[in-house]
Amino acid sequence: MTSNSKIGPTYTTMDIPDGGTCIGYPPSLPSPHEVDDIHFHLRCDDGHPSILGCTLTRQKGYHYSYTVNGSRFKSGRKNYDFPDPPIIIFCHGSCSWRNQMFLTALSHKIASRLTEFQTPAEDFCWFDTLCLSQSDRFSVCRPAFQTIRFDFSGNGHSAGKWRYGGFDAELHDLKSVVQFVKNVMLCKVAGIVGHSKGCSIIFRHAAVSGDKCTTGGEKESIPAYIAISPNFHTSPNDLVLKFTPEQQKQLKDTGAFLLKESGGRQFFVSEKDTIERMQEDTHTLLKNIEHIPLLIVQGDHDDSVSVDEAYKFGKALNCSPGTRRVDDELVTKARKKGQHRLIQSVTRSSRIVFVRGADHNFNGKEYVNLLEDCLMDFLQS
């Protein structure tokens, strides 16, 4: 199947047989009965060709229900002139892929959600068949969101070489998916979710897209960004200290070391990529996106990013006059009381959430449910 946008790059899509499995990675969760997972390769030809493994998740049957004069009806989407539900894009972390367990479970839950809204009868192409006037109003219930998860280059089903750094290449991957959603699928992007290293990519996207205009002069910025377990290092040494002494020595002596091997896949960390990660200027990125709605979600049992690092991350957003300050004492008291979660406003448009008991990957059904609640509350606020 081929899909071409009217402007810009050319996009080609092709189904991925058995797209829920990939050598070297844990298998994906099966989709629940109410949603479909559609796995496909997306090829973007824009001067820097890329082939990305993607999964579109949407409700099965795609039915809407509507209320007219107090009576509820259900019908297929073909009876409507409404656009497709907006899309939430998911970006995975390092040494991972789009079908990581909690990202898949979260995607399924969000795609299962329904939303209800009021609309005038004239929005229906067939309202006259019901013998109603244009002044009558319908209450329509439809899917709230669709989701797209994709593999960064060198991960999962995507082509290319895995890199410990590679921020520019991964930003290009994300831009390709965003443009595919907008120009080919003709859907709106409701938000972009990043996990771990994927958060660094969505921060970069937020910094560049907020200043870019479309041909019509409108801002291209995404309505909301969600960062789950973001990598935030207060000093360059923090990153190196995560390596074992043996890995540090091998990196110094040979310029690379084997970080992980799984199913025949080898993940080598090069000195070049390490330097790129160490030079990551998170504070500057945050200052560039302080005006953009951002949700940060952090588990207090994260063995990769500490609560203190995440807290400093949130405070770094608080750099313009007039915004609310995070209360250090409040956070300390919350830890001692053992509250299940703490939601504290960082700025007028941003929020930081600490989830008690959650690890870096939010393993556990209760934590996925909490993530869903936090995301939906933020996206629909």
C-alpha positions in Angstrom: 0.0 0.0 0.0 1.3 3.4 -0.9 0.3 6.8 0.5 1.6 10.0 -0.8 1.2 13.4 0.8 0.2 16.4 -1.4 3.2 18.4 -0.2 6.7 17.5 1.0 8.0 13.9 1.3 6.6 10.7 -0.2 5.4 8.1 2.3 5.0 4.4 1.5 3.5 1.9 3.9 3.6 -1.9 3.9 2.1 -4.4 6.4 4.4 -6.2 8.9 3.4 -9.9 9.2 3.3 -10.9 12.8 4.3 -7.4 13.8 3.8 -8.1 17.5 7.1 -10.1 17.6 10.7 -9.1 16.9 13.9 -10.9 17.3 15.8 -9.7 20.4 12.8 -8.1 22.1 10.0 -9.4 24.4 6.8 -10.2 22.5 4.0 -7.6 22.4 0.9 -7.8 24.5 -2.1 -9.1 22.5 -4.6 -6.4 21.7 -7.9 -6.6 23.8 -11.1 -7.4 22.0 -12.2 -3.8 21.6 -9.1 -2.5 19.7 -7.0 -3.4 16.7 -3.2 -3.2 16.4 -2.3 -2.5 12.8 1.5 -3.1 12.3 3.2 -1.6 9.2 6.5 -0.3 7.9 6.6 3.5 7.1 9.1 4.5 4.5 9.7 8.3 4.2 11.6 9.6 1.2 12.6 13.1 2.0 16.3 13.2 1.2 17.2 11.2 4.3 15.2 8.0 3.7 14.0 6.1 6.7 12.0 2.8 7.2 10.2 2.8 10.5 8.2 0.0 12.2 4.9 1.4 13.3 1.7 0.3 15.0 -1.6 2.1 14.7 -4.1 1.2 17.5 -7.8 2.1 17.1 -11.2 0.7 18.1 -12.6 -2.2 16.3 -15.8 -1.6 14.3 -15.2 2.1 14.7 -18.8 2.7 15.8 -20.3 5.9 17.0 -23.4 6.2 19.2 -25.6 9.3 19.2 -28.5 10.6 21.0 -31.5 12.3 19.3 -34.5 13.5 21.3 -33.4 11.3 24.3 -33.1 8.1 22.2 -29.7 6.5 21.7 -28.6 5.0 18.4 -25.5 3.2 17.2 -24.2 3.3 13.7 -21.0 2.7 11.7 -18.6 5.6 10.9 -19.6 5.7 7.2 -22.8 7.6 8.2 -20.8 10.5 9.4 -18.8 13.4 8.1 -16.7 13.7 11.2 -12.9 13.5 11.0 -11.0 10.6 12.5 -10.2 10.8 16.2 -6.9 12.6 16.9 -3.7 10.6 17.4 -1.3 10.3 20.3 2.2 9.3 19.3 4.4 7.1 21.5 8.2 7.3 21.6 10.1 4.4 23.3 13.4 4.5 25.3 16.9 3.2 24.7 17.4 -0.6 24.0 13.6 -0.9 23.6 10.9 -0.9 20.9 7.4 0.3 20.2 5.8 -2.8 21.6 7.3 -2.5 25.1 4.8 -4.0 27.5 3.7 -0.9 29.4 3.6 1.3 26.3 1.5 -1.2 24.5 -0.9 -1.6 27.4 -1.2 2.2 27.8 -1.8 2.6 24.1 -4.6 -0.1 24.2 -6.2 1.7 27.2 -6.2 5.1 25.6 -7.5 3.8 22.3 -10.4 2.1 24.2 -11.6 5.4 25.6 -14.8 7.1 24.4 -15.7 10.8 24.5 -19.1 12.5 24.2 -19.7 15.9 22.7 -22.6 18.0 21.4 -22.9 18.8 17.7 -25.5 20.6 15.6 -27.6 18.5 13.2 -26.2 20.2 10.2 -22.8 18.4 10.9 -24.6 15.2 9.8 -24.7 14.7 6.0 -27.9 12.7 6.5 -29.7 14.7 9.2 -32.7 15.4 6.8 -33.5 11.6 6.7 -34.4 11.9 10.4 -36.9 14.7 9.7 -35.0 17.0 12.0 -34.3 20.7 11.6 -30.9 22.2 11.5 -31.5 23.7 14.9 -31.7 20.3 16.6 -28.5 19.0 18.4 -27.0 15.6 18.6 -25.1 14.1 21.5 -22.4 12.0 19.9 -20.1 9.4 21.6 -17.1 8.4 19.6 -13.5 7.1 20.2 -11.5 9.8 22.0 -8.1 9.0 20.5 -6.1 6.7 18.2 -2.5 6.0 18.9 0.7 5.3 16.9 3.8 3.7 18.4 6.9 3.5 16.3 10.5 2.2 16.5 13.4 4.6 16.3 16.0 3.8 13.6 18.0 0.7 14.6 15.3 -0.5 17.0 12.6 -3.1 16.6 11.4 -3.4 13.0 13.0 -0.2 11.9 16.0 -0.1 9.6 19.4 1.4 10.6 22.0 0.9 13.3 21.2 1.2 17.0 22.9 4.1 18.7 23.3 5.1 22.3 23.1 8.7 21.1 21.8 9.6 17.7 19.4 12.4 18.9 19.3 14.1 15.5 18.4 10.9 13.6 15.7 10.1 16.1 14.2 13.6 16.0 14.0 13.1 12.2 12.1 9.8 12.8 9.6 11.6 15.0 9.1 14.4 12.6 8.5 11.9 9.8 5.7 10.2 11.8 4.1 13.5 12.8 4.0 14.6 9.1 2.6 11.2 8.1 -0.2 11.6 10.6 -1.0 15.2 9.5 -0.4 15.0 5.7 -1.3 11.4 4.8 -3.7 10.2 7.5 -5.2 13.8 7.7 -5.5 13.5 11.5 -4.6 15.9 14.2 -1.8 15.1 16.7 -3.3 15.4 20.2 0.0 14.8 22.0 3.4 13.0 22.0 4.4 10.7 24.8 8.1 9.8 25.4 9.6 7.3 27.7 13.2 7.5 29.1 15.5 8.5 26.2 12.4 9.1 24.1 11.7 12.1 26.4 14.9 13.8 25.1 13.5 13.5 21.6 10.1 14.9 22.4 11.8 17.9 24.1 13.7 18.6 21.0 10.6 18.3 18.9 8.8 20.7 21.2 11.6 23.2 20.9 11.7 23.2 17.1 8.0 22.7 16.2 6.7 25.5 18.4 8.5 28.1 16.3 7.7 26.6 12.9 4.7 27.8 10.9 2.6 26.0 8.2 2.0 27.5 4.8 -1.1 29.1 6.2 0.9 30.9 8.9 -0.4 28.8 11.8 1.9 27.4 14.5 2.7 23.7 14.1 3.2 23.1 17.8 1.7 20.0 19.4 -1.0 20.6 22.0 0.7 18.6 24.8 3.9 16.6 25.5 4.1 13.8 28.2 7.5 12.7 29.5 7.5 9.4 31.4 10.7 8.6 33.4 12.8 11.2 31.6 16.5 11.0 31.6 17.8 14.0 33.5 21.4 14.3 34.6 22.5 17.1 36.8 26.1 16.8 35.6 27.9 15.0 32.8 29.5 12.6 35.3 26.1 11.2 36.3 25.9 9.4 33.0 29.4 7.9 33.1 28.8 6.7 36.7 26.0 4.5 35.4 28.6 2.4 33.6 30.5 -0.3 35.4 34.2 0.2 36.0 34.9 -2.5 33.4 32.7 -0.8 30.8 34.4 2.6 31.5 37.8 1.0 31.0 36.8 -0.7 27.8 35.3 2.6 26.5 38.5 4.4 27.3 40.8 1.7 25.8 38.8 0.6 22.7 36.3 3.4 22.1 33.3 1.2 22.6 31.8 -1.6 24.8 28.9 -4.1 24.5 26.1 -2.8 26.6 23.6 -5.6 25.9 23.1 -8.7 23.7 19.7 -10.2 23.2 18.4 -12.6 20.5 21.4 -12.0 18.3 21.1 -8.2 18.6 24.1 -6.4 20.0 23.9 -3.0 21.5 27.4 -1.3 21.4 28.0 2.0 23.2 30.6 4.2 21.3 32.7 7.0 22.7 31.1 9.4 20.2 27.6 8.6 21.4 28.6 8.8 25.1 30.0 12.3 24.5 26.8 13.2 22.7 24.7 12.1 25.7 27.1 13.8 28.2 26.8 17.1 26.3 23.0 17.0 26.3 21.9 20.4 27.6 18.6 19.6 29.2 18.3 22.9 31.0 18.4 24.9 27.8 15.9 22.6 26.2 13.5 23.1 29.1 13.8 26.9 28.9 12.9 26.7 25.2 9.7 24.8 25.9 8.5 26.4 29.1 5.5 27.8 27.3 4.4 24.4 26.0 2.1 22.1 28.1 4.2 19.4 29.5 3.4 16.5 31.9 6.3 14.7 33.7 5.5 11.4 35.3 8.2 9.7 37.5 8.2 6.6 39.7 9.9 6.8 43.1 11.4 3.3 42.7 13.1 4.2 39.4 16.7 2.7 39.5 17.7 4.8 36.4 16.4 8.2 37.3 16.2 9.2 41.0 13.3 11.2 42.5 15.7 14.0 43.3 16.8 14.2 39.6 13.2 14.2 38.5 12.4 16.9 41.0 15.2 19.1 39.8 13.9 18.4 36.3 10.5 19.9 37.2 12.0 22.9 39.0 14.1 23.6 35.9 10.9 24.4 34.1 10.1 27.1 36.6 12.3 29.8 35.2 9.9 32.7 34.2 8.5 35.3 36.6 5.0 34.8 37.9 4.9 31.0 37.7 4.1 28.9 40.8 7.1 27.5 42.7 7.3 23.9 43.6 7.1 23.5 47.4 10.1 21.4 48.5 8.6 20.8 51.9 5.4 19.5 50.3 7.4 16.9 48.4 9.3 15.8 51.5 6.1 15.4 53.5 4.5 13.4 50.7 7.4 11.0 50.7 7.2 10.5 54.4 3.4 10.0 54.4 3.8 7.4 51.6 1.1 9.0 49.4 0.3 6.8 46.4 0.9 9.7 44.0 1.6 13.4 44.2 0.5 15.8 41.6 2.0 19.3 41.9 1.7 22.1 39.5 5.1 23.3 38.3 4.0 26.1 35.9 0.7 27.2 34.6 0.9 24.8 31.7 3.1 22.0 33.2 2.7 19.4 35.8 5.0 16.9 37.6 3.6 13.6 39.0 5.4 11.2 41.4 4.0 7.7 41.5 4.8 5.8 44.6 6.1 2.3 44.0 6.6 2.6 40.3 9.9 1.6 38.6 11.5 3.0 35.5 9.2 1.0 33.2 6.0 1.2 35.3 5.7 -2.5 35.6 2.4 -3.6 37.1 -1.2 -3.1 36.0 -2.0 -0.6 38.8 0.8 1.7 37.5 -0.4 1.5 33.9 -3.9 2.5 35.2 -2.4 5.4 37.0 -0.5 6.5 33.9 -3.7 6.3 31.9 -5.6 8.5 34.4 -2.7 11.1 34.5 -2.4 11.3 30.7 -6.1 11.5 30.0 -6.6 14.1 32.8 -3.8 16.2 31.3 -4.8 15.8 27.7 -8.4 16.7 28.3 -7.8 19.5 30.8 
